[in-house]
């Protein structure tokens, strides 16, 4: 038996959660009453569930209402802005629906009560959404610190590596005051470069870092830098990175 009132309430609640999640992910400034109105509009396509209609038409109707919901909740600025909103709405919806489906099929079937299951799913939705938002936020913060750089050496092909921005790394040559990019030595084969020994201090002891001066480096989406040194290290325990770049190098000289 399908309880239409519960179906509408659950769809309304899910729409609200999805719109709120999308707004938080994309930092959209809006009002809760606009999100609620958009959620109410989003329940209208439920009518197609009780009509014998072509699946392609259902998809078009759903897409149309997604666009309408986006415009109501976040206003209209341009087509790219709206498309991005809709895409994130669907991504949030897929994550939420997939998580609820897993819970519904793995746990709740043991309790043969449609009303109880619906209440449980509605109750768990905010928790699932919080986990989703937290995960995405951490992912955005983490991967925004990755920079691809090209290292140019004299009479040699450029070397392209991924580097990680370490805000606590202020390493520089005390004599030339050049900032240092730390690179896994396995990525660079030196032949003829002048090695510079730069003193540095760790928590445990003092040591000398082998460095050399490239012709220049190019930081993706940032620009060229010439006043830098490349420091060679034996290993780097950062996922997806073969080098460490410091904040000073990103600053415009």
C-alpha positions in Angstrom: 0.0 0.0 0.0 1.3 3.5 -0.9 0.4 6.3 1.4 0.2 9.3 -0.9 0.4 11.9 1.9 3.6 10.3 3.2 5.0 10.0 -0.3 4.4 13.8 -0.8 5.9 14.7 2.6 9.0 12.6 2.0 9.5 14.0 -1.5 9.1 17.5 -0.1 11.6 16.8 2.6 14.1 15.3 0.3 13.8 18.2 -2.2 14.4 20.6 0.7 17.5 18.7 1.8 18.9 18.4 -1.7 18.4 22.2 -2.4 19.9 23.1 0.9 22.9 20.9 0.3 23.4 22.3 -3.2 23.2 25.8 -1.9 25.8 25.1 0.8 28.2 23.3 -1.6 28.1 26.1 -4.2 27.8 28.9 -1.6 24.5 30.2 -3.0 23.0 33.1 -1.1 19.2 32.5 -0.8 16.4 32.4 1.6 14.9 29.4 3.3 11.4 30.3 2.1 12.6 30.2 -1.5 14.1 26.8 -0.9 10.8 25.7 0.6 8.8 27.0 -2.3 11.1 25.3 -4.7 10.7 22.1 -2.7 6.9 22.3 -3.0 7.1 22.9 -6.8 9.4 19.8 -6.9 6.6 17.5 -5.7 4.4 18.2 -8.7 6.2 15.6 -10.9 4.9 12.9 -8.5 1.8 13.0 -10.6 3.5 11.1 -13.4 3.9 8.1 -11.1 0.2 7.5 -11.4 0.0 8.1 -15.1 0.9 5.7 -17.9 3.5 7.8 -19.7 6.6 7.3 -21.8 9.8 7.2 -19.8 11.5 9.7 -22.0 8.7 12.2 -21.3 9.2 11.5 -17.6 12.9 12.4 -17.9 12.1 15.6 -19.7 9.5 16.6 -17.1 12.0 15.9 -14.3 14.7 17.9 -16.0 12.3 20.8 -16.6 11.2 20.9 -13.0 14.9 20.7 -11.8 15.6 23.8 -13.8 12.5 25.6 -12.4 13.5 24.5 -8.9 17.0 25.9 -9.4 15.7 29.3 -10.6 13.2 29.6 -7.8 15.7 28.6 -5.1 18.9 30.4 -6.4 17.6 32.9 -9.0 18.7 33.1 -12.6 22.0 34.7 -13.6 23.0 32.9 -16.7 22.7 29.5 -18.3 26.1 28.2 -17.0 25.1 29.2 -13.4 21.8 27.4 -13.7 23.3 24.2 -15.3 25.9 24.0 -12.6 23.1 24.3 -10.0 21.1 21.5 -11.6 24.2 19.2 -11.9 25.0 19.6 -8.2 21.3 19.0 -7.4 21.4 15.7 -9.2 24.8 14.7 -7.6 23.4 15.4 -4.2 20.2 13.6 -5.0 22.1 10.5 -6.3 24.2 10.4 -3.1 21.3 10.8 -0.8 19.0 8.4 -2.7 21.8 5.8 -3.0 22.5 6.0 0.8 18.8 5.7 1.7 18.4 2.8 -0.7 21.2 1.0 1.0 19.7 1.6 4.4 16.3 0.6 3.2 17.4 -2.7 1.7 20.0 -3.6 4.3 18.3 -2.7 7.5 14.7 -1.5 7.4 13.1 -4.4 5.5 13.2 -6.3 8.8 10.5 -4.1 10.0 7.4 -4.5 7.9 5.9 -1.0 8.3 5.8 1.5 5.5 5.1 4.4 7.9 8.0 3.4 10.2 10.4 3.0 7.3 9.4 6.4 5.9 9.9 8.1 9.2 13.3 6.5 9.7 14.5 7.5 6.2 13.4 11.1 6.8 15.2 11.1 10.2 18.4 9.7 8.7 18.5 12.1 5.8 20.0 15.1 7.6 22.8 12.8 9.0 23.6 11.4 5.6 23.6 14.9 4.1 25.9 16.2 6.9 28.4 13.4 6.1 28.2 14.2 2.4 28.8 17.9 3.0 31.7 17.2 5.3 33.3 14.8 2.9 33.0 17.2 -0.1 34.3 20.1 1.9 37.3 18.2 3.0 37.9 17.0 -0.5 37.7 20.6 -1.9 40.1 21.9 0.8 42.5 19.1 0.2 42.6 19.1 -3.6 42.7 22.9 -3.9 46.2 22.6 -2.4 47.5 20.7 -5.4 49.4 22.5 -8.1 50.9 21.2 -11.4 54.3 22.7 -12.2 56.6 22.6 -15.1 60.4 22.7 -14.4 62.5 24.1 -17.2 66.2 23.0 -17.3 68.8 24.3 -19.8 68.9 22.3 -23.0 66.6 19.6 -21.6 62.9 18.8 -21.9 60.7 20.3 -19.2 59.7 18.2 -16.3 56.0 18.2 -15.2 55.1 17.1 -11.6 52.2 17.5 -9.2 53.1 19.5 -6.1 51.3 20.0 -2.8 51.0 23.4 -1.1 52.4 23.2 2.4 51.5 26.5 4.2 53.9 25.6 7.0 56.8 25.3 4.6 58.8 28.6 4.4 62.0 27.0 3.3 64.4 29.3 1.4 68.1 29.8 0.7 69.4 32.1 3.5 72.0 33.6 1.1 70.0 34.2 -2.1 66.6 34.3 -0.3 65.1 32.1 -3.1 62.2 30.0 -2.1 62.6 26.2 -2.4 60.4 23.7 -4.2 61.0 20.2 -2.7 60.9 17.5 -5.4 61.4 13.7 -5.2 64.9 13.1 -6.6 63.6 10.2 -8.6 61.7 12.6 -10.9 64.8 14.6 -11.9 68.0 13.3 -13.4 70.8 15.8 -12.9 73.6 16.1 -15.4 75.8 19.2 -15.2 73.6 21.3 -12.9 75.4 23.2 -10.2 74.5 21.8 -6.8 73.9 24.2 -4.0 73.9 23.0 -0.4 71.2 24.8 1.7 71.3 24.4 5.5 68.0 23.6 7.1 66.8 22.5 10.5 64.3 19.8 11.4 62.8 19.0 14.8 65.6 16.5 15.5 68.7 17.9 13.8 70.4 20.2 11.3 71.2 19.1 7.7 72.1 20.2 4.3 69.7 20.1 1.4 70.9 19.5 -2.1 69.4 22.1 -4.4 69.9 23.5 -7.9 68.6 26.5 -9.8 66.3 25.8 -12.8 65.9 28.3 -15.6 62.3 28.8 -14.5 59.2 27.0 -13.4 55.6 27.4 -14.5 52.9 27.0 -11.9 49.6 26.0 -13.6 47.1 28.9 -13.5 49.6 31.0 -11.5 52.4 31.9 -13.8 56.2 31.7 -14.3 58.7 32.0 -11.5 62.5 32.3 -11.9 63.8 33.1 -8.4 63.4 29.6 -7.1 65.5 26.6 -6.2 64.6 22.9 -6.6 65.5 20.9 -3.4 65.9 17.2 -3.8 64.4 14.8 -1.2 64.4 11.0 -1.0 60.7 10.4 -0.5 57.4 12.2 -0.2 54.5 10.7 1.7 51.7 12.8 0.1 49.2 11.1 -2.1 49.3 12.2 -5.7 52.2 14.6 -5.2 55.9 14.4 -6.1 56.8 17.8 -4.7 56.1 20.4 -2.1 55.6 24.0 -2.9 55.5 26.8 -0.4 53.1 29.8 -0.2 55.8 32.4 -1.0 56.3 31.0 -4.5 52.6 31.5 -5.3 52.8 35.2 -4.4 53.3 37.6 -7.3 56.9 38.8 -7.3 
